[in-house]
């Protein structure tokens, strides 16, 4: 079933687009690295790379042979949000905050639908226009690039006595928490 253009097919959220917001978020992260305000531990760098990889898998290739239907594009964007949620669940501190803010920027995707529906039955969802979909996809690609840079360029050397997984000899993370504890 192909969605039809209805009065609800509009840009759902006016204001700065998701791509511009992700670009500003990435610039802020780079500024924090440059100013020494964010030092990424090895395990967070690995998680940033893994999250970037998940985003790339969720969104697929930028150049598809044929344009995908809205339903498929929306499914991929929702999967990208799921990748971010998993990343947030597996860390704490600045990387978690960065991923959470990126999720917030992309959150309007959750109010989009691809199927036509009477607005009394659609729970407030709207059909995004092509521009909004492209903006969200571009934002995910920018976020992917930012996470690749984060995961490869701002890594602290391992702590003395740290295991290859970044944990100390006591099996705890540098902050003394059990691995995977989110605060």
Secondary structure per residue as TSV (DSSP state, phi and psi in degrees):
chain	resnum	aa	ss	phi	psi
A	1	X	-	360.0	125.8
A	2	X	-	-95.9	132.2
A	3	X	-	-66.9	142.2
A	4	X	-	-99.7	159.5
A	5	X	-	-76.5	124.3
A	6	X	-	-126.6	171.2
A	7	X	T	-58.1	-23.6
A	8	X	T	-82.7	-4.2
A	9	X	-	-81.0	91.4
A	10	X	S	-147.5	170.5
A	11	X	-	-69.9	111.9
A	12	X	S	-62.5	-34.2
A	13	X	S	-132.6	109.4
A	14	X	-	-70.0	166.9
A	15	X	S	109.0	-168.1
A	16	X	S	-59.8	135.5
A	17	X	-	-68.7	167.1
A	18	X	H	-62.5	-39.1
A	19	X	H	-60.2	-43.6
A	20	X	H	-66.2	-37.9
A	21	X	H	-68.4	-39.8
A	22	X	H	-67.3	-38.2
A	23	X	H	-61.3	-42.0
A	24	X	H	-66.4	-38.9
A	25	X	H	-63.9	-44.1
A	26	X	H	-63.9	-40.1
A	27	X	H	-64.2	-38.9
A	28	X	H	-64.0	-42.4
A	29	X	H	-62.3	-44.6
A	30	X	H	-63.3	-37.4
A	31	X	H	-64.2	-42.6
A	32	X	H	-62.9	-40.0
A	33	X	H	-62.6	-48.9
A	34	X	H	-60.8	-38.7
A	35	X	T	-85.3	3.1
A	36	X	T	73.3	19.2
A	37	X	S	-88.6	-13.1
A	38	X	-	-138.9	113.1
A	39	X	-	-113.4	116.3
A	40	X	B	-87.5	122.8
A	41	X	-	-73.0	160.3
A	42	X	H	-56.7	-42.4
A	43	X	H	-68.6	-32.8
A	44	X	H	-71.9	-35.9
A	45	X	H	-62.5	-41.9
A	46	X	H	-63.8	-40.7
A	47	X	H	-66.9	-38.3
A	48	X	H	-60.4	-43.9
A	49	X	H	-65.4	-41.8
A	50	X	H	-64.4	-40.7
A	51	X	H	-65.5	-42.1
A	52	X	H	-60.2	-42.4
A	53	X	H	-62.6	-42.5
A	54	X	H	-63.2	-38.5
A	55	X	H	-63.7	-42.5
A	56	X	H	-63.1	-41.5
A	57	X	H	-66.7	-41.0
A	58	X	H	-64.9	-43.1
A	59	X	H	-82.6	-28.1
A	60	X	-	80.8	-175.3
A	61	X	-	-67.9	145.0
A	62	X	S	-68.8	-31.7
A	63	X	S	-110.3	91.6
A	64	X	-	-82.2	147.2
A	65	X	S	-60.4	-35.7
A	66	X	S	-132.6	148.5
A	67	X	-	-59.9	136.3
A	68	X	-	-78.3	151.4
A	69	X	-	-63.9	156.8
A	70	X	H	-54.9	-40.9
A	71	X	H	-59.6	-43.6
A	72	X	H	-68.3	-40.3
A	73	X	H	-63.6	-42.3
A	74	X	H	-66.5	-39.8
A	75	X	H	-59.0	-44.1
A	76	X	H	-64.3	-39.8
A	77	X	H	-65.5	-39.2
A	78	X	H	-65.7	-37.5
A	79	X	H	-64.4	-36.6
A	80	X	H	-62.1	-41.0
A	81	X	H	-63.5	-37.1
A	82	X	H	-64.8	-39.2
A	83	X	H	-60.9	-43.8
A	84	X	H	-63.4	-41.8
A	85	X	H	-61.1	-40.5
A	86	X	H	-65.5	-39.5
A	87	X	H	-62.1	-42.8
A	88	X	H	-62.2	-40.0
A	89	X	H	-67.1	-19.9
A	90	X	T	-103.4	8.9
A	91	X	-	-149.0	-179.3
A	92	X	-	-149.0	171.9
A	93	X	T	77.8	-152.1
A	94	X	H	-61.7	-38.4
A	95	X	H	-64.4	-41.4
A	96	X	H	-61.7	-41.8
A	97	X	H	-66.0	-40.3
A	98	X	H	-62.2	-48.5
A	99	X	H	-64.7	-37.3
A	100	X	H	-65.1	-42.3
A	101	X	H	-64.7	-39.9
A	102	X	H	-62.7	-38.9
A	103	X	H	-63.7	-40.5
A	104	X	H	-62.4	-40.8
A	105	X	H	-60.9	-40.1
A	106	X	H	-87.3	-4.7
A	107	X	G	-55.7	-31.7
A	108	X	G	-56.1	-24.2
A	109	X	G	-55.8	-32.4
A	110	X	G	-68.6	-15.7
A	111	X	G	-100.3	11.5
A	112	X	E	-98.7	151.3
A	113	X	E	-135.2	161.7
A	114	X	S	-112.6	-12.9
A	115	X	S	-99.4	144.9
A	116	X	-	-67.2	144.0
A	117	X	-	-158.6	149.2
A	118	X	-	-66.2	136.2
A	119	X	T	-62.2	-21.0
A	120	X	T	-72.7	-13.9
A	121	X	T	-115.2	0.7
A	122	X	T	-99.4	6.0
A	123	X	T	54.6	32.9
A	124	X	T	81.4	4.1
A	125	X	-	-78.0	158.0
A	126	X	E	-133.1	157.6
A	127	X	E	-86.4	120.0
A	128	X	-	-73.7	151.8
A	129	X	-	-84.4	171.6
A	130	X	H	-59.8	-36.3
A	131	X	H	-65.0	-42.6
A	132	X	H	-66.1	-41.0
A	133	X	H	-62.4	-46.2
A	134	X	H	-63.2	-38.7
A	135	X	H	-63.0	-44.8
A	136	X	H	-64.1	-42.6
A	137	X	H	-63.7	-41.7
A	138	X	H	-63.1	-37.5
A	139	X	H	-64.1	-41.0
A	140	X	H	-65.6	-39.3
A	141	X	H	-65.8	-39.1
A	142	X	H	-64.6	-40.8
A	143	X	H	-64.4	-41.8
A	144	X	H	-56.1	-48.6
A	145	X	H	-62.3	-41.7
A	146	X	H	-64.3	-39.9
A	147	X	H	-69.9	-33.7
A	148	X	H	-63.3	-47.4
A	149	X	H	-60.7	-43.3
A	150	X	H	-62.1	-44.4
A	151	X	H	-75.6	-13.3
A	152	X	H	-116.4	-15.6
A	153	X	H	-115.0	-8.4
A	154	X	S	-131.2	46.1
A	155	X	B	-98.8	131.3
A	156	X	-	-77.3	151.1
A	157	X	-	-64.4	154.3
A	158	X	-	-59.8	148.7
A	159	X	-	-67.5	148.3
A	160	X	T	-57.6	133.0
A	161	X	T	79.8	3.3
A	162	X	-	-78.4	143.8
A	163	X	-	-74.7	167.3
A	164	X	T	-58.1	-23.9
A	165	X	T	-82.6	2.2
A	166	X	S	89.7	-4.0
A	167	X	-	-84.7	153.5
A	168	X	-	-76.4	176.4
A	169	X	T	-62.2	-21.3
A	170	X	T	-85.4	0.6
A	171	X	S	79.6	5.9
A	172	X	-	-102.7	157.6
A	173	X	-	-73.3	168.5
A	174	X	T	-54.5	-27.0
A	175	X	T	-89.2	4.8
A	176	X	S	86.9	0.1
A	177	X	-	-86.8	158.6
A	178	X	-	-62.8	149.7
A	179	X	T	-57.0	137.0
A	180	X	T	85.1	-0.6
A	181	X	-	-74.1	129.7
A	182	X	-	-104.8	130.1
A	183	X	-	-122.7	360.0
